[in-house]
Amino acid sequence: MPQYLAVFQTAVHVNAGSTANVTLTMHGLNGEIEKISFSNSSEDGIRRFERGKAAAIHFYTETDFDFIYAISLEHDNLGRKASWWCDFVNIINEERHDAFSFHVNQILIESTPCKVYEKNLPHVYVKNLNVIETRELH
């Protein structure tokens, strides 16, 4: 099972942080889809998706993605401040050291359907942690 590191950056704006749990769906170039849920509380009880914080979370997937071209983000509306303003998400394949960076800059609002972000995103693809390509997919 491939190991990844996801870094979720919460925006610095007032009320950008969230009490909700977050689900990330990764979309691979060859049609692969993998959905992973992340608890807002870390093992030491600290909330991960707080205003201005970067939450770095290690996880495993069934799928080994050669290229992640899009992501979807959603949350479970848990807590009194469930809305979340995500600035960006970086996903790193820790075995191959490939990195995918997604500029999100969007609020996931509690009063709307949870699945609010699913489209091809401008991103930077990093191979072996050296930038080799920047492109926007349509």
N, C-alpha and C positions, 0 to 999 in steps of 0.2 A: 504494500500500500504506500503510495507516494505521500511524503510529508510536505506540508505547505506552512507558510507564515502569512497571516493576513494582518495588515495594519490599517485600522479604521481611525481616521482623523475626524474628530468632532469639531465643528466650527467654533469660533470664539465669540460669536454673537450672544446677546442676552437670551436665555432660555433655549440655547442650542442643544444642551444635554438632554438625555432621555432616561426614564426609568424602565423602559421596555427592553425585551430581549430582541436580538436582531438575527435575521436569516439572510444568508448570502447564497445566491444561485450563480454558479459559474457556467458560462456557455463556451464550449470549445469549437474550434474551427471545423472539426469533423463531425459535428452534431452531438457531441457529448454534452450532458447536462448533469451537474451535481449540486445538490442543495444541502447546506450545512447551517445548523442553528447554533448561535452563540448566546450564552447566558450573560446578562448584564453584570452579574456579580462574579468577580474573580474568586479564586480559591481562598484568598485572604479576606474576602468580604468587601472589597473595594469595588465601587461601580465603575465599569469600563467605559461607558459612553457618556462621560461628563464633558461639560463645556471646555473646549480648548485642549482636551486630552487626546493622545494617540494610544489606542488599545492594540497591543501586539499579541496575537493569539496563534498558537501552533495548532494544527489540525491535520488529520489524515483523510484521504479520499479513496474511493474505490477506483476512480478513473485517474489515469495519468494523462494530464492535458499537455499536448505539445504546444498549443497556443490558445490562450483565453482571449476571445475577441469581445466579449460583453459580460456584464454582470447585472443581476437584479438584486435589489435590496428591499426588504420588508421588515416590519416589526409586529409584535403581538399585542400592541396597545395596552401593555401591562403597566399599572401604576398611575399616579395622578399627573405625571408629566411625561406622557408617552411619546409626544412628538420629538423628532430627532433631526438635527441639521447635520448631515454628513458632508464634510468638505472633500475628502478623497479616500480611496481605498487602494492599497498596494497589496499585491499577492505575489509571494515568492515561492518558487519550487525549491525547497531546501536541498534536494539531491542534485539537481542540475544547475542550481543558482540562476535560474531564469526568473525575471521579475516583470510584472504587468502592473501598470499604474493607471488608475481610472479617476479622472476628475469628475466628481459627482456634483458638489455644490447645490444640494437640493434638500428641502425639508420634507421628511416623511411625516405627514400630519395625522393625528389620531382620529379625526372625524371623517377622513376619506378612506377608501379601500387601502389596505396595507401594501399591496403590490403596486408601487408607484414609479419604479424606475427599471424599465427593461427596454433598452435600445442600444445600438452600437455607440460606444463612447469614444471620444478622442483619447488616445492613450500613448504611453511610451512603452516600447518593448525593449527589455534589457536582457541580453544574452551573456551569461557568465558575469553579470553585474557590470558590463560595459555597454553603454548605449550604442546600439547599432542601427536603430530605425525608429523614426517617429512618423506616425501616420494617423489619419482619421478614416475610419471605415464607414461606408454608407450602405 
